[in-house]
Amino acid sequence: MATTQIKPTAPATTGAGTGWPRKQHTAYENRVSSVSTSLSINRPINLYPLTNYTFGTKEALFEKDPSVPARFQRMREEFDKIGMRRSVEGVLLVHEHRLPHVLLLQLGTTFFKLPGGELNPGEDEVEGLKRLLTDTLGRQDGIKPDWTVEDTIGNWWRPNFEPPQYPYIPPHITKPKEHKKLFLVQLGEKALFAVPKNYKLVAAPLFELYDNSQGYGPIISSLPQALCRFNFIYM
């Protein structure tokens, strides 16, 4: 695989509507509509070099469940009490030689995941993601990172208490068991991250993820398509 392992280091006109009744649009309305459309079509995202960031280590961060069966058993028990599980994950981008890379956590030799996790009942999605990112990659000197959550880039649904997840709700499913939302996180120009010592942090190029569900799973391998609507600015 072509991933880069990150080595820990020391820390105005007026237009008329059509149809009936006719509506006259003001120049201001036309301008706002044009700006909104432009921003949604040409959304710029700044990417900074991987070398701009410093990576240290911290105490191990363990999963809540010791095994996959235990995870689904807990999900089943919680579903009976609080309903569908809500999860969020952050997509953090850097570049190497003007090639976009995604920061992934690697556990063992074959398991990769995006930083994030489960939301608490009633917790706001964006605030929850910031909390989880800080728990996972936040530094230990008391300085809280300033996470900038830019946009939603994916919604995935787990229809049953089983591994498969889909980017839609199957029509025969009325009560999905989990909703996972992916957010694009805009990194600052420089930052210090602390990586749990039981994980490796790797930078995976988009071309390595593309159409590679066998190596990274369906969600991570779909990121190149999900990210292609953004305009990357290499800083």
PyMOL commands that set and color helices and strands:
alter all, ss='L'
color gray80, all
select helices_A, chain A and resi 27-41+50-52+68-82+125-137+206-209+213-221+223-227
alter helices_A, ss='H'
color red, helices_A
select strands_A, chain A and resi 4-5+15-16+24-25+43-47+53-58+85-96+99-107+111-113+116-118+148-158+178-186+191-196+200-205+230-234
alter strands_A, ss='S'
color yellow, strands_A
deselect
rebuild
show_as cartoon
